[in-house]
Amino acid sequence: MRRIVITAAMVLAVGGIVVASLLSDGRSDSGVEVYLEAAEVGELARVIKASGKVDPRVKVDISAHVIGKIERLYVEEGDEVRAGQPFLLLEQEAFLAVRDRAAAQLEIARSQVRQAEINLADSEIRLRRARRLREESVLSEESADQVELNHKSAQLALEQAREAVRQATADLEKAEDDLTKTTIYSPLDGRVIALNAEQGEVVVSGTMNNPASVIGTVADLSEILVEIDVDENEIVLVERDQPTRVFVDAIPDHAYAGHVVEIGSSGFERPGQQDVTFFKVKVLLDEPDGRLRPGMSARAEIEVERKTSALRLPIQAVVYREAEDAAESREEKVVYVAATADTDGEDATAERRVVETGISDATHIEITDGLSAGELVVTGPYRTLRDLEDGESLRRKEPEDQASTSEGD
């Protein structure tokens, strides 16, 4: 029984120590333990972050201009191709037959022209004879009129025959053009990034906005874009040629440099985000490499503003507090300066200082008013800074303490 009591007492004691350590905010008789960092002048860049997809700058969908069955595919997905290189061949038998029929019809039409020319020449001879005989009163008026009518009919027949030749010529040209379209060529140098058909399949003639008519896609991978969606609150800050860093999810060990080349003018809404309007922005990568693939997920950071001599602090040092002298309730931005401290931050008290801020990045924020370079400012821990009051005594934590306790804060 005595052993059980002792064990229980030890458990309670250890538990009390753990709870006390968890609830402690760093305060002691010698002051509140805080991290201090001097305000410094340095570079600071404001960036806009957005996500999107990798996409070639130039890509062409390949469609057939005639309906036919694929007889041969000359390429496979992933192949490198040159402009003018054969891409696929459609069966040509039906097109050859149409071409041959059109050629035959043209020959028939030409022979009909020759016959019509002979008939017209004969009618002209008869017309001259009839006119002479009518003048000699040998031929009746009725017979002479009939010869005139026959001559006009011969003229009309010749014109119709010539029109038939023109029509047959056009039919032959179309048949020959359709025959040439049975062989489809690559429109540019690049890589086959999509192939949607197999040998033996029937392809339909390509029409606008009909994905089913796309046989394949060839892209020039020497120029790679990242197309991102920027929300309406930040799109006004984006300009052409702004430097951008791009991170591809599949290549986490590398950041690609690029710049903005195109800014969309028409907004759109994402599914499930009808309350926010987005705009398309295209970023061209300066030095793409062979690891990039169309459709890869990517994140972009567009640098919209950079200052080389900004007075900056760690972003967590700026907190919001209720304004002390405001007639109405409002919050103001505040930092806590280690006042009356030596250069090591010893024997300091917290001085509440209202500040104005400028641009910021992921870790630092610009102070535009209320602070001078070199002043020591409380930067943490978070729980301590959250409850810190003006005039409290401070005790500086060493950097190694900050590193070892950063996870707990």
C-alpha positions, 0 to 999 in steps of 0.5 A: 500500500505504501508503495502505491502511495509513493508511486502516485505521488511521483506521478502527480509531481511529474505531471505537475512539472509537465503542466507547469512547463506547458503553461509557462510563458517565459515569465520569471522574477528576472523578466520575461524571456524573449527573442530580440532582433535588431531592425536592419536595412536590407533588400525586401521584395513583395511577391504574389503567389499563384499556382498553375500548370506547365504548358508549351508556349507554342503547340499545335493540335493536328486534325484531318481535313478529310474523313478516312481510316488511318493506314499508317502512323509515322510517329509515337507519343514522345517522338521528336519531329521536324516541320514537314515530316509525315505524321500519318497516312490515311487510306487513299483508295477511295480518294484515288477513285474520286480523283480518277473519276474527276479526271475522266469527267474532265476529258468528257467535258473537253470532248463535248467542247470540241463537239460543240465547237464543230456544231457551232462552225457548221451552224455558222456556215448554214447561217451565212447560206440562209441569209444569202438565200433569203436576200435572193428570195429563194428561202422563206422567212420561216426557214431563215428564222429557224437557221438563226435559232439553230445558230444561237442554240449552237452558241449556247451549247458551246458555252455550256460545254465550256462551263462543264469543263470549268466545273470538271476542272474544279472537281479534279482539283478538289479531288487531287487536294483531298488526295494530298490531305490523306498525308498529314505532316508535322506543322513545326519542329517539336515533340509529339506530346499527345497522340489520340488515335491508333492505326485503323481508326477512322478520323473525322474532319477537324472542326473548331471546338471539337476535341474528338477531331484532334489526332495529336498535338505537337509542341515546341518545348524550347519555350515553356510557359507556366499559366497561373491564376491570379486573383482580382485583388492582386492582378492590378499589381502584375505587369509584363516582364516582372521577374518570377520564380517558378517551383514545379511540384515534380522537381522540388530541388530546383527553382526556375527563373522566368518573367511575365509575358502575358496578362489576361483581360477577362476574368473567370471563376473557379468551381466552388469559388464563385465569390473570387474572380481570377485572371490568367497570367503567363510566365515564360521560363528563362532556362527550361530543361528536359525534365519539364512536361506539359501539364505539370503542377507549378507554383509561381512567385511574381516579384511585383516590387523590390526595395534595396534599402528597406528597414525590415523586421521578422514579420512575426514581430508586428502585432495588432493591439487595441489603440490606446488613444482612439475614441472608437475601438480600432486596432493598430500595428505595434512592435515592442522595443527593448528600451534602455537596453545595452547592446546585448539586450540585458536589463531591458523593458518592453516599450510599445511602439506604434509603427507603419508598415510597407511591403513584406515577403514570407519572412520579413516586413518593411517598417516605414515609420516608428522605428530606427535601424539598430533598435532591438525588437521583441520577435518571440516566442509567439505566446509571450509576444501575444500577451506582452505588455508595455513596461514589462521587464525583458530577459533575452533568450540566446539564439540556441534556445530559440533554435531548440524551442522553435517547434514548441513555439 
